[in-house]
Amino acid sequence: MTPSSPTRRVLLGIAGSAAVLLAGCAVTALPGQSLTVPADAKFAVLPLSNATDVPLVERRAQAITVSLLQQKGLRNVLVYPQKSGDNPLEAEPVVNPAQALAWARQQGARYALSGTVTEWRYKTGVDSEPAVGITLQVTDLPTGEVVWSASGGRSGWGYQALAAVGQSQIEALLRGIRLTAAQPTAAK
């Protein structure tokens, strides 16, 4: 049995509205080409910048990013060492991006990932939906060129955890980084 024409229009209208609403929940801008790296490449994760008013959110996003890169299969992920103060209300020392890149080069890393957390909060209102915004970029350390970048924002439903929405967004961005088999080592 086929629905009548008015019923079909209503169903199509509901489906279209749902698609528009769901599309508004996540925005991701990936480059036209993905970045392909060997699974054994040294990959440094530098401190992320915090462009929010939420303290230490950049550390949360960085920890999620490191974990997801390792889950993708990167075997040699280096994390920029940061000092934690005794007072959680004390401002974190700002890491100079040039110093962070120099540290990554000293470690022999081939790539360095950096970025900015632009939003990480629960929206105000009845449902308090989680909202996350983040940008990521990868620098090829030998050339100093940014070879990949992505940015995106996502909001969830009131029952979702902020960390889960953040992880989902970071995972979506990192899909633009693809791994190849490890580079063969030259025989001596």
C-alpha positions as CSV (number, residue, x, y, z in Angstrom):
1,M,0.0,0.0,0.0
2,T,1.4,3.4,-1.0
3,P,0.7,6.5,1.1
4,S,-1.5,9.1,-0.5
5,S,0.1,12.2,-2.0
6,P,-0.6,14.5,0.9
7,T,0.6,11.9,3.4
8,R,3.7,11.4,1.3
9,R,4.4,15.1,1.3
10,V,4.1,15.3,5.1
11,L,6.5,12.4,5.5
12,L,9.0,13.9,3.1
13,G,8.7,17.2,4.9
14,I,9.4,15.6,8.3
15,A,12.4,13.7,6.8
16,G,13.8,16.8,5.2
17,S,13.4,18.8,8.5
18,A,15.1,16.0,10.4
19,A,18.0,16.0,7.9
20,V,18.4,19.8,8.2
21,L,18.4,19.6,12.0
22,L,20.9,16.8,12.2
23,A,23.1,18.5,9.6
24,G,23.3,21.6,11.9
25,C,24.7,19.5,14.7
26,A,28.1,18.9,13.1
27,V,30.2,21.0,10.8
28,T,33.5,19.7,9.5
29,A,35.8,21.3,7.0
30,L,38.4,18.9,5.7
31,P,41.0,19.7,3.0
32,G,40.3,18.3,-0.5
33,Q,43.1,15.8,0.1
34,S,43.8,13.8,3.2
35,L,47.3,13.5,4.7
36,T,48.9,10.0,4.5
37,V,51.6,9.2,7.0
38,P,53.6,6.0,7.7
39,A,52.3,4.3,10.9
40,D,55.8,4.4,12.4
41,A,56.4,8.1,11.8
42,K,57.3,10.2,14.8
43,F,54.2,12.3,15.4
44,A,54.4,15.1,18.0
45,V,51.3,16.5,19.6
46,L,51.9,20.0,20.7
47,P,49.8,21.9,23.3
48,L,46.5,23.1,21.9
49,S,45.5,26.8,22.4
50,N,42.5,27.5,24.5
51,A,40.2,30.2,22.9
52,T,37.4,29.5,25.4
53,D,36.8,30.7,28.9
54,V,36.9,27.2,30.3
55,P,40.2,26.5,32.2
56,L,42.4,23.5,31.1
57,V,40.0,22.5,28.3
58,E,43.0,22.4,25.9
59,R,44.5,19.6,28.0
60,R,41.3,17.5,27.8
61,A,41.1,17.9,24.0
62,Q,44.8,17.1,23.7
63,A,44.5,13.9,25.7
64,I,41.6,12.8,23.5
65,T,43.5,13.6,20.4
66,V,46.6,11.6,21.5
67,S,44.4,8.6,22.4
68,L,42.6,8.7,19.0
69,L,45.9,9.0,17.1
70,Q,47.2,5.9,18.9
71,Q,43.9,4.1,18.2
72,K,44.4,4.9,14.5
73,G,47.6,3.0,14.6
74,L,50.3,5.7,15.0
75,R,53.0,3.9,16.9
76,N,55.3,6.8,17.9
77,V,53.2,9.6,19.3
78,L,55.2,12.1,21.3
79,V,53.4,14.6,23.7
80,Y,54.9,17.9,24.5
81,P,55.7,18.0,28.3
82,Q,53.7,20.5,30.3
83,K,54.0,21.4,33.9
84,S,50.9,21.2,36.1
85,G,50.7,23.7,38.8
86,D,49.5,23.0,42.3
87,N,46.7,25.5,42.1
88,P,44.0,24.6,39.6
89,L,42.8,28.2,39.5
90,E,46.3,29.5,38.5
91,A,46.7,30.3,34.8
92,E,48.6,27.9,32.7
93,P,51.9,29.2,31.3
94,V,51.5,30.0,27.6
95,V,53.6,27.8,25.3
96,N,55.3,29.6,22.5
97,P,54.5,27.8,19.3
98,A,58.0,28.3,17.9
99,Q,59.4,26.7,21.0
100,A,57.0,23.8,20.8
101,L,58.0,23.2,17.1
102,A,61.7,23.3,18.1
103,W,61.0,20.7,20.8
104,A,59.3,18.5,18.3
105,R,62.3,18.8,15.9
106,Q,64.7,18.0,18.8
107,Q,62.7,14.8,19.4
108,G,63.2,13.8,15.8
109,A,59.5,14.0,14.9
110,R,58.5,14.2,11.3
111,Y,55.1,15.8,12.0
112,A,53.6,18.0,14.6
113,L,49.9,18.4,15.4
114,S,48.7,21.7,16.9
115,G,45.4,23.5,17.1
116,T,42.9,25.5,19.0
117,V,39.9,24.7,21.1
118,T,37.3,27.3,20.1
119,E,34.3,26.0,22.1
120,W,33.9,23.4,24.9
121,R,30.9,23.9,27.0
122,Y,27.3,23.1,27.8
123,K,25.0,25.6,26.2
124,T,22.7,27.5,28.5
125,G,19.0,26.8,28.4
126,V,16.6,24.1,29.3
127,D,18.4,21.2,27.7
128,S,22.0,22.3,28.3
129,E,23.3,20.7,25.1
130,P,27.1,20.1,24.9
131,A,28.9,22.1,22.2
132,V,32.4,21.7,20.9
133,G,34.5,23.6,18.4
134,I,38.1,22.7,17.4
135,T,40.7,23.3,14.7
136,L,43.7,21.0,14.1
137,Q,46.7,21.3,11.8
138,V,49.7,19.2,11.0
139,T,53.1,20.7,10.2
140,D,55.7,18.8,8.2
141,L,58.7,19.6,10.4
142,P,61.5,19.2,7.8
143,T,59.8,21.8,5.5
144,G,57.9,23.8,8.1
145,E,54.8,23.7,6.0
146,V,51.3,23.1,7.2
147,V,50.3,20.0,5.2
148,W,46.9,19.3,6.6
149,S,44.2,21.2,8.6
150,A,40.7,20.7,9.6
151,S,38.1,22.5,11.7
152,G,34.7,21.7,13.0
153,G,32.0,22.2,15.5
154,R,29.4,19.9,16.9
155,S,26.6,20.1,19.4
156,G,24.9,17.2,21.0
157,W,21.7,16.5,22.8
158,G,21.0,17.4,26.4
159,Y,21.6,13.8,27.6
160,Q,25.1,13.5,26.0
161,A,28.3,14.1,27.8
162,L,30.5,17.0,26.7
163,A,33.6,14.7,26.5
164,A,31.7,12.3,24.2
165,V,30.7,15.0,21.9
166,G,34.3,16.4,21.9
167,Q,35.7,12.9,21.2
168,S,33.2,12.4,18.3
169,Q,34.2,15.8,16.8
170,I,38.0,15.2,17.1
171,E,37.6,11.7,15.7
172,A,35.7,13.1,12.7
173,L,38.5,15.6,12.0
174,L,41.2,13.0,12.3
175,R,39.6,10.9,9.6
176,G,41.6,13.2,7.2
177,I,44.8,11.6,8.4
178,R,45.4,8.2,6.8
179,L,48.1,5.7,7.7
180,T,50.3,3.5,5.5
181,A,52.4,0.5,6.5
182,A,55.6,1.3,8.3
183,Q,58.6,2.4,6.2
184,P,61.1,-0.5,5.7
185,T,64.4,0.1,7.4
186,A,67.5,0.0,5.2
187,A,69.8,-3.0,5.8
188,K,73.2,-2.2,7.2
